[in-house]
Amino acid sequence: MTKSMSAPELLLSLLVLMLSSLFLSSVLLAQSPPPLLLGTAWYPEQWPESRWDADLALMRQAGVHMVRVGEFAWSRMEPEEGHYDLDWLDRAITAAGKYNIFVVLGTPTAAPPAWLTQKYPETLRVSEDGRRAQHGNRQHFNWANPKYREMARKIADQMAKRFGHNPYVIGWQIDNEYAEVSFDPETRAQFEQWLKARYGTLDNLNARWTTAYWSQTYTAWDQIPIQVGYGNPGLLLCWMRFVSDTWRSYQRNQLDAIRANSDPFQFITTNTMGWFDGYDHYTVEQDLDMAAWDDYVGEGHLDPVRNGATHDLTRGFRQKNFWVIETQPGFVNWADINNSLDKGEVRAMAWHDVGHGADAVSYWQWRSALNGQEQYHGTLVGSDGTPVPLYAEVAEVGKEFEKAGPVLAGTSVKSEVAILHSYDSRWAIQWQKHNNKYNPQDEIVSYYGPLRAIAQSVDIIPPTVSLTGYKLVVAPGLNVLSDAAAKNLISYVEGGGHLVLGQRSGMKDDDNSLQPERQPGPLESLLGGRVEQYYALTQPVPIEGKWGSGESQLWAELLSTKDGAEVLMRYGKSNGWLDGQPAAITRRVGKGRITYIGAWLDPKAMAEAAKWMTEDSGVKPAFGPVPSGVEVSPRYGAHSVVYVLINFSGAPQTISLPAAMGDVLEGGSKTVVTLANYGVAVLSLPVSR
Ligand code: GAL
């Protein structure tokens, strides 16, 4: 580069000089990372080293304390086979450390180099129609291929040996957004082995999958096809479980290398994609220290209910605080319309993340590569290396995180209400929707919204974890009910809990076979009722009862009762079959209760149902009344509860606090706060002992 410096570049150089002397002291001291981290994805390999200081100085000025580095840099780390060059990465980490910026190292295995895939073409994945992927994009590797695993292990091992004890490296991200699988013959052979391990004999497999149907009976293991989307439901479910187990072992391969060579203070995570269901996240996440996800709005604006549910889903992977390891700086480049979030919305979104249990918020990305597929994506500095307009708002978040971090340190989310979620059930419904508009994720959110509005905190967890301590457990669409899950639910109700089952629950067993009993299968006698018939709807059906009058949309299940079960709602006049029949029923079981809702409730009826469920179960709002459109999220610590309040209502709102609280961002004690649209308050209430 021979051109002379522009005015912004000059200013920037001055700033670098000032800040480098200011942070000189931290060169020698590896402090511990702040408890609440603002971060960004930084790709030092894309820029001359002479530029690094300027970037890091600007980051530091914005309150950035974490950079995620390396996750696509394999060709720089291993320019040819077995020839590793990690010196530049070491220098980048040291440079970041000078600015008291800590590093999360990404293993680069989502983007194998061209020499690798050329030399070992079997490491490229094969699509369902038999085509091998080419070089030039990412995620072109074959996750099941032994050679690929060997190469991935070696690079992870090299990185861990070099940086596993570096005090500025606080954690590891394995790969990037696991997603693409392979249908090559070798993977298929592995699937056969997987099936053998699960079923032992073909007779057993044939019986469990009812292969007498359509002459599917298998007499040799290699006759079994791979089916996705349409096929035998048992086979479809097994393939997805094999995919999940294979992602787990793919991850394990690198994770073991990192664990063996790193200090325990370095966490290991991977970045997930919200509700993405390409594998069972509970299977894969069990080996990680922490969950982390990539939170993108795409087109439109932040929907606090949907996004809140996604945070809570992610928190449920490890049932503890998580990271938002990627989020959009204003806009993305992959939606239909890549509009920007409004002024103030990015800050509100960052606090929304924290309210739901995130301990870090990291922007993707710092600066666009000059070339490459994502030139139009939002960034914090422009291609000239100087701040874009959003930088100032992110810097405000940075300052606030520095201020609020010590108050939020050690706090976590606790809820009285849990929603149960399972990948098996979502897949099973998606493969046989029966009503094309039926979306199991929408069903979960339809319950989540009103329950969250009342309880002000909700967990989303799998059906096999301990439910003790929850006052209310809601299972919308728990279609596949394993014996273990059924046992867990029965003991929850018998122990005094209130279980609410939504539509399509308890229909299938662990092999995706129909249960031999009607829905809800093994819970039928506990419920004292069952589903006599289900109906996909072309028109909403009226409903009426304890929750007022409303309608069932998309789906209606005709219920019956016995053994003291009570009818809560009935269908009105519709197809004749449903007319006057039970739509929701409930039964007391000792101190506990079980309820079944056979209708897809419209929003008003759902709000009433949520009110009834929470009141009956003794669920209390975590904070107290707030104006509609204001979201409140509590985080509990040993000495205080911290409430994050965000105004998403579109107009200013005044909130009276249930007690005097410390205003963490503005200082002082408050009994009332007024928030502009997208305004945020972080309030702290000491816990009385
Ligand atoms: C993520 C991905 C990043 C970047 C980003 C753009 O899914 O992990 O590498 O591509 O999307 O929005």
Residues whose N, C-alpha, C, O or C-beta is under 5 A from the ligand:
A	BS01	GAL	E177 V332 W364
